[in-house]
Amino acid sequence: MYRCDCSVEGRNLVVCIDGTSDKFGAQNTNIVELYSQLVKSDAQLAYYTSGIGTVVVPSWRSLRYAQHWISNKIDLLIAWQAPPRFFKVILDIYRWLAETYSNGDKIYLFGSSRGAYQARALAGMIHRVGLIFPGNNEQIPFAFELYSRVVDLPPHSTEKIPPPNELAATFKRTFCRENVKIHFVGVWYTVSSAGIVRGKTLPSTICYIRHVLAHDERRVKFLPEYINGGKVDLDAVHNGRVKEVWLSGTHSDV
């Protein structure tokens, strides 16, 4: 069986990312339920963010209600088109981790739907460009740009710019901590809205990943993003590092 080399002495940093339109309410998502069960202490810090389109609604009689309704519809529409705010969630969590993480801490990322996609994108970003030292927050947008950039310069370009992978590696050595791993990724039905999860191979810096999929979901807009692009890594499956399962129900059921 696979055994990671994460420290047993550090804190747990747990991130919970809900899906589009999901938030705390009378009927809560698995993400809210998970967050509610977490022990919050000095040894375990937890971060929850609701999905896009979940701000407090003003009275329906007010002008603000009309403004809210319009802005919320726009927000939800943009949520399906990979908006700046979709990415802002990733950057806000990255900033929190950068300011909170200490050597030896274990990072746990949980997400549902597009929140699952954001969790996996965040893990990919940390794998590629690293987790910056505190005090360098102004570098975070550039770090994300390096992560999301995949197209090298044209063969005949005269620009003297290193290719993206080389830039990312240099950035990682210059601004980031060494050997930061994601101890665990747990996601419910990953749905994408943009192709920013660079590379389909599971990052080596993720120790364990678990992914739940909905067997009866047929809607095109809920096409899942499989681990490793759907290719089975038998070694990772057999040693317990990766587990991807189908459960009965649709996207909202799991």
GIWOKA-V603529 format. One record per pair of residues at least 4 apart in sequence whose C-alpha atoms are under 8 Angstrom apart, sorted by the first residue. I is the first residue (numbers start at 1). J is the second residue. D is the distance in Angstrom with one decimal. If there is no record, write none. Layout:
BEGIN
((I & J & D) (I & J & D))
END
This chain:
BEGIN
((1 & 238 & 7.6) (1 & 239 & 4.3) (1 & 240 & 6.2) (2 & 239 & 5.0) (2 & 240 & 6.2) (2 & 241 & 6.2) (4 & 183 & 8.0) (4 & 207 & 6.0) (6 & 104 & 7.0) (6 & 106 & 6.9) (6 & 181 & 7.7) (6 & 183 & 7.1) (7 & 104 & 5.2) (7 & 105 & 7.1) (7 & 106 & 7.5) (8 & 104 & 7.7) (9 & 104 & 6.7) (9 & 105 & 7.7) (10 & 43 & 7.7) (10 & 102 & 7.9) (10 & 103 & 7.4) (10 & 104 & 4.6) (10 & 105 & 4.2) (10 & 106 & 6.6) (11 & 42 & 7.6) (11 & 43 & 4.7) (11 & 44 & 5.6) (11 & 45 & 7.6) (11 & 104 & 7.3) (11 & 105 & 4.7) (11 & 106 & 6.2) (12 & 43 & 6.3) (12 & 44 & 4.6) (12 & 45 & 6.3) (12 & 105 & 5.9) (12 & 106 & 4.9) (12 & 107 & 6.1) (12 & 108 & 7.2) (13 & 44 & 6.0) (13 & 45 & 5.0) (13 & 46 & 6.0) (13 & 47 & 7.9) (13 & 97 & 7.8) (13 & 101 & 7.7) (13 & 105 & 6.9) (13 & 106 & 6.1) (13 & 107 & 4.9) (13 & 108 & 6.1) (14 & 44 & 7.3) (14 & 45 & 6.2) (14 & 46 & 4.7) (14 & 47 & 6.2) (14 & 107 & 6.1) (14 & 108 & 4.7) (14 & 109 & 6.1) (14 & 110 & 7.7) (15 & 46 & 5.9) (15 & 47 & 4.8) (15 & 48 & 6.1) (15 & 93 & 7.8) (15 & 107 & 7.9) (15 & 108 & 6.1) (15 & 109 & 4.9) (15 & 110 & 6.0) (16 & 31 & 6.2) (16 & 32 & 7.9) (16 & 35 & 6.8) (16 & 46 & 7.7) (16 & 47 & 6.1) (16 & 48 & 4.7) (16 & 49 & 6.5) (16 & 109 & 6.3) (16 & 110 & 4.8) (16 & 111 & 5.7) (17 & 31 & 6.9) (17 & 48 & 6.0) (17 & 49 & 5.2) (17 & 50 & 6.3) (17 & 51 & 7.1) (17 & 110 & 6.2) (17 & 111 & 4.6) (17 & 112 & 6.6) (17 & 115 & 4.8) (17 & 116 & 7.0) (17 & 118 & 7.6) (17 & 119 & 7.0) (18 & 22 & 5.8) (18 & 23 & 6.9) (18 & 29 & 7.7) (18 & 31 & 5.9) (18 & 32 & 7.6) (18 & 48 & 7.9) (18 & 49 & 6.3) (18 & 50 & 4.9) (18 & 51 & 4.9) (18 & 111 & 5.8) (18 & 112 & 5.4) (18 & 113 & 7.5) (18 & 114 & 7.6) (18 & 115 & 5.0) (18 & 116 & 7.7) (19 & 50 & 7.1) (19 & 51 & 4.6) (19 & 52 & 7.3) (19 & 111 & 7.3) (19 & 112 & 5.2) (19 & 113 & 5.0) (19 & 114 & 5.1) (19 & 115 & 4.6) (19 & 116 & 7.4) (20 & 50 & 7.9) (20 & 51 & 4.3) (20 & 52 & 4.9) (20 & 53 & 6.7) (20 & 76 & 7.3) (20 & 79 & 7.1) (20 & 113 & 7.5) (20 & 114 & 6.4) (20 & 115 & 7.4) (21 & 50 & 7.7) (21 & 51 & 5.1) (21 & 52 & 5.6) (21 & 53 & 5.1) (21 & 54 & 5.4) (21 & 76 & 7.5) (22 & 29 & 7.1) (22 & 50 & 6.0) (22 & 51 & 5.0) (22 & 52 & 7.6) (22 & 54 & 6.7) (23 & 28 & 7.1) (23 & 29 & 7.5) (23 & 32 & 7.3) (23 & 50 & 5.0) (23 & 51 & 6.4) (23 & 54 & 6.4) (24 & 28 & 5.8) (24 & 29 & 7.8) (24 & 32 & 6.4) (24 & 50 & 7.7) (28 & 32 & 5.9) (28 & 33 & 6.5) (29 & 33 & 6.3) (30 & 34 & 5.9) (30 & 112 & 7.9) (30 & 254 & 8.0) (31 & 35 & 6.2) (31 & 110 & 7.3) (31 & 111 & 6.7) (31 & 112 & 6.8) (32 & 36 & 6.1) (33 & 37 & 6.4) (34 & 38 & 6.5) (35 & 46 & 7.6) (35 & 48 & 7.1) (38 & 46 & 7.6) (39 & 44 & 6.8) (40 & 44 & 5.5) (40 & 45 & 5.7) (40 & 46 & 6.5) (41 & 45 & 6.2) (49 & 89 & 7.9) (50 & 54 & 6.7) (51 & 115 & 7.0) (52 & 75 & 6.9) (52 & 76 & 6.6) (52 & 79 & 6.6) (52 & 85 & 7.8) (52 & 86 & 7.4) (53 & 72 & 5.5) (53 & 73 & 7.7) (53 & 75 & 5.7) (53 & 76 & 5.6) (54 & 72 & 8.0) (57 & 65 & 6.8) (57 & 68 & 6.9) (58 & 62 & 7.2) (58 & 64 & 6.4) (58 & 65 & 5.3) (58 & 68 & 7.5) (59 & 64 & 7.7) (59 & 65 & 6.0) (60 & 65 & 5.1) (60 & 66 & 7.5) (61 & 65 & 6.9) (62 & 66 & 7.2) (63 & 67 & 6.4) (64 & 68 & 5.8) (65 & 69 & 6.0) (66 & 70 & 6.2) (67 & 71 & 6.1) (68 & 72 & 5.8) (69 & 73 & 6.2) (70 & 74 & 6.3) (71 & 75 & 6.0) (72 & 76 & 6.1) (73 & 77 & 6.1) (74 & 78 & 6.1) (75 & 79 & 6.1) (76 & 80 & 6.9) (77 & 81 & 7.0) (78 & 82 & 6.5) (78 & 83 & 5.4) (79 & 83 & 6.0) (79 & 85 & 7.9) (79 & 86 & 6.4) (79 & 193 & 7.4) (80 & 193 & 5.3) (81 & 193 & 5.6) (81 & 194 & 6.9) (82 & 86 & 5.9) (82 & 87 & 7.4) (82 & 193 & 5.2) (82 & 194 & 5.3) (83 & 87 & 6.7) (84 & 88 & 6.0) (85 & 89 & 6.4) (86 & 90 & 7.3) (87 & 91 & 6.4) (87 & 118 & 7.9) (88 & 92 & 6.0) (89 & 93 & 6.3) (89 & 118 & 7.7) (90 & 94 & 6.1) (90 & 118 & 6.1) (90 & 119 & 7.6) (90 & 121 & 7.7) (90 & 122 & 6.0) (91 & 95 & 6.0) (91 & 140 & 7.0) (91 & 141 & 7.4) (91 & 144 & 7.7) (92 & 96 & 6.3) (93 & 97 & 6.2) (94 & 98 & 6.1) (94 & 122 & 7.1) (94 & 131 & 7.6) (94 & 140 & 8.0) (95 & 99 & 6.2) (95 & 137 & 6.7) (95 & 140 & 7.4) (96 & 100 & 6.0) (97 & 101 & 5.4) (97 & 131 & 7.8) (98 & 131 & 6.0) (98 & 132 & 5.8) (98 & 133 & 6.2) (98 & 134 & 5.8) (99 & 133 & 7.6) (99 & 134 & 5.1) (99 & 135 & 7.8) (101 & 105 & 6.4) (106 & 181 & 7.5) (106 & 182 & 6.9) (106 & 183 & 5.6) (107 & 181 & 7.2) (107 & 182 & 5.1) (107 & 183 & 5.4) (107 & 184 & 6.7) (108 & 182 & 6.4) (108 & 183 & 5.9) (108 & 184 & 4.8) (108 & 185 & 5.9) (108 & 186 & 7.9) (109 & 119 & 5.9) (109 & 123 & 8.0) (109 & 182 & 7.6) (109 & 184 & 6.3) (109 & 185 & 4.8) (109 & 186 & 6.3) (110 & 115 & 8.0) (110 & 116 & 6.7) (110 & 119 & 6.4) (110 & 185 & 5.9) (110 & 186 & 4.7) (110 & 187 & 5.4) (111 & 115 & 4.6) (111 & 116 & 3.7) (111 & 117 & 7.3) (111 & 118 & 7.4) (111 & 119 & 5.8) (111 & 186 & 6.7) (111 & 187 & 4.8) (111 & 188 & 6.3) (112 & 116 & 4.4) (112 & 117 & 7.7) (112 & 187 & 5.7) (112 & 188 & 4.6) (112 & 189 & 6.2) (112 & 190 & 6.5) (113 & 117 & 6.6) (113 & 187 & 7.9) (113 & 188 & 6.2) (113 & 189 & 5.3) (113 & 190 & 4.8) (113 & 191 & 4.9) (113 & 192 & 7.8) (113 & 251 & 7.9) (114 & 118 & 6.2) (114 & 190 & 6.2) (114 & 191 & 5.1) (114 & 192 & 5.9) (114 & 193 & 7.5) (115 & 119 & 6.1) (115 & 190 & 7.6) (116 & 120 & 6.3) (116 & 187 & 5.1) (116 & 188 & 6.4) (116 & 189 & 7.0) (116 & 190 & 4.9) (116 & 191 & 7.1) (117 & 121 & 6.0) (117 & 190 & 5.3) (117 & 191 & 6.0) (117 & 192 & 5.8) (117 & 197 & 8.0) (117 & 225 & 7.9) (118 & 122 & 6.0) (119 & 123 & 6.3) (119 & 185 & 7.6) (119 & 187 & 7.9) (120 & 124 & 6.2) (120 & 185 & 7.6) (120 & 197 & 7.2) (121 & 125 & 6.1) (121 & 196 & 6.9) (121 & 197 & 5.1) (121 & 198 & 7.9) (122 & 126 & 6.3) (123 & 127 & 6.2) (123 & 182 & 6.7) (123 & 203 & 8.0) (123 & 206 & 7.3) (124 & 128 & 6.1) (124 & 147 & 7.9) (124 & 197 & 6.7) (124 & 198 & 7.1) (124 & 203 & 6.6) (125 & 129 & 5.9) (125 & 130 & 7.0) (125 & 144 & 6.9) (125 & 147 & 5.6) (126 & 130 & 4.3) (126 & 131 & 5.6) (126 & 180 & 7.7) (127 & 180 & 8.0) (127 & 181 & 7.6) (127 & 203 & 6.5) (127 & 204 & 7.8) (127 & 205 & 6.0) (128 & 147 & 6.3) (128 & 168 & 6.5) (128 & 169 & 7.4) (128 & 172 & 7.8) (129 & 143 & 6.4) (129 & 146 & 7.3) (129 & 147 & 6.4) (129 & 168 & 5.2) (129 & 169 & 6.5) (129 & 171 & 6.5) (129 & 172 & 5.0) (129 & 176 & 7.8) (130 & 172 & 5.2) (130 & 176 & 5.5) (130 & 177 & 6.8) (130 & 178 & 7.7) (130 & 180 & 7.1) (131 & 172 & 7.8) (131 & 176 & 5.2) (131 & 177 & 6.0) (131 & 180 & 6.9) (132 & 136 & 6.8) (132 & 140 & 7.9) (132 & 172 & 7.7) (132 & 175 & 5.4) (132 & 176 & 4.0) (132 & 177 & 6.2) (133 & 175 & 6.3) (133 & 176 & 5.5) (133 & 177 & 6.3) (136 & 140 & 7.4) (136 & 175 & 7.8) (139 & 143 & 6.2) (140 & 144 & 6.3) (141 & 145 & 6.2) (142 & 146 & 6.2) (143 & 147 & 6.3) (143 & 168 & 7.8) (143 & 171 & 7.7) (144 & 148 & 6.1) (145 & 149 & 6.0) (146 & 164 & 6.4) (146 & 167 & 7.3) (146 & 168 & 5.8) (147 & 168 & 7.1) (147 & 198 & 7.5) (148 & 196 & 5.6) (148 & 197 & 7.6) (148 & 198 & 6.7) (149 & 164 & 6.4) (150 & 164 & 6.5) (150 & 198 & 7.4) (151 & 164 & 7.5) (152 & 163 & 5.5) (152 & 164 & 6.4) (153 & 157 & 6.3) (153 & 163 & 7.0) (162 & 166 & 6.1) (162 & 167 & 6.1) (163 & 167 & 6.3) (164 & 168 & 6.0) (165 & 169 & 6.2) (166 & 170 & 6.2) (167 & 171 & 6.1) (168 & 172 & 6.1) (169 & 173 & 6.3) (170 & 174 & 6.1) (171 & 175 & 5.9) (171 & 176 & 7.4) (172 & 176 & 5.1) (172 & 177 & 7.7) (173 & 177 & 7.9) (173 & 178 & 7.8) (180 & 205 & 7.4) (181 & 205 & 4.8) (181 & 206 & 6.1) (181 & 207 & 7.2) (182 & 205 & 6.0) (182 & 206 & 4.7) (182 & 207 & 6.2) (183 & 206 & 6.0) (183 & 207 & 4.9) (183 & 208 & 6.2) (184 & 206 & 6.6) (184 & 207 & 6.0) (184 & 208 & 4.8) (184 & 209 & 5.7) (185 & 206 & 7.4) (185 & 208 & 6.3) (185 & 209 & 4.6) (185 & 210 & 6.3) (186 & 209 & 5.8) (186 & 210 & 4.8) (186 & 211 & 6.1) (187 & 210 & 6.3) (187 & 211 & 5.0) (187 & 212 & 6.5) (188 & 211 & 5.9) (188 & 212 & 4.8) (188 & 213 & 6.5) (188 & 254 & 6.6) (189 & 211 & 6.8) (189 & 212 & 5.5) (189 & 213 & 4.7) (189 & 214 & 6.7) (189 & 224 & 6.3) (189 & 225 & 7.8) (189 & 251 & 6.7) (189 & 254 & 7.4) (190 & 211 & 7.9) (190 & 213 & 7.8) (190 & 224 & 5.4) (190 & 225 & 5.4) (190 & 226 & 7.4) (191 & 222 & 5.9) (191 & 223 & 6.3) (191 & 224 & 5.0) (191 & 225 & 5.9) (192 & 223 & 7.9) (192 & 224 & 7.3) (192 & 225 & 6.7) (200 & 227 & 7.3) (200 & 228 & 4.8) (200 & 229 & 5.0) (201 & 227 & 7.6) (201 & 228 & 4.6) (201 & 229 & 7.2) (202 & 206 & 7.4) (202 & 227 & 6.8) (202 & 228 & 5.5) (207 & 241 & 6.5) (208 & 240 & 7.7) (208 & 241 & 4.7) (208 & 242 & 6.0) (209 & 241 & 6.4) (209 & 242 & 5.2) (209 & 243 & 6.5) (210 & 242 & 6.1) (210 & 243 & 4.9) (210 & 244 & 5.8) (211 & 227 & 7.8) (211 & 243 & 6.4) (211 & 244 & 4.6) (211 & 245 & 6.4) (212 & 244 & 6.0) (212 & 245 & 5.2) (212 & 246 & 6.0) (212 & 247 & 7.0) (212 & 254 & 7.3) (213 & 224 & 7.6) (213 & 244 & 7.5) (213 & 245 & 6.1) (213 & 246 & 4.7) (213 & 247 & 6.2) (213 & 251 & 7.7) (213 & 254 & 7.3) (214 & 246 & 5.7) (214 & 247 & 5.4) (214 & 248 & 6.1) (214 & 249 & 5.5) (214 & 250 & 5.1) (214 & 251 & 5.5) (214 & 253 & 7.6) (214 & 254 & 6.3) (215 & 246 & 5.4) (215 & 247 & 5.6) (215 & 248 & 5.2) (215 & 249 & 6.0) (215 & 250 & 6.7) (216 & 248 & 6.2) (216 & 249 & 5.1) (216 & 250 & 5.0) (217 & 222 & 7.4) (217 & 249 & 6.9) (217 & 250 & 4.3) (217 & 251 & 5.8) (218 & 222 & 7.6) (218 & 250 & 7.9) (219 & 223 & 7.1) (222 & 251 & 7.3) (225 & 229 & 6.8) (225 & 230 & 8.0) (226 & 230 & 4.9) (227 & 231 & 7.5) (227 & 244 & 7.5) (228 & 232 & 7.1) (228 & 233 & 7.8) (232 & 237 & 7.8) (233 & 237 & 6.2) (234 & 238 & 5.9) (235 & 239 & 6.1) (236 & 240 & 6.2) (236 & 241 & 5.1) (236 & 242 & 5.4) (237 & 241 & 6.1) (237 & 242 & 5.0) (237 & 243 & 6.2) (247 & 254 & 7.3) (249 & 253 & 5.4) (249 & 254 & 6.7) (250 & 254 & 6.8))
END
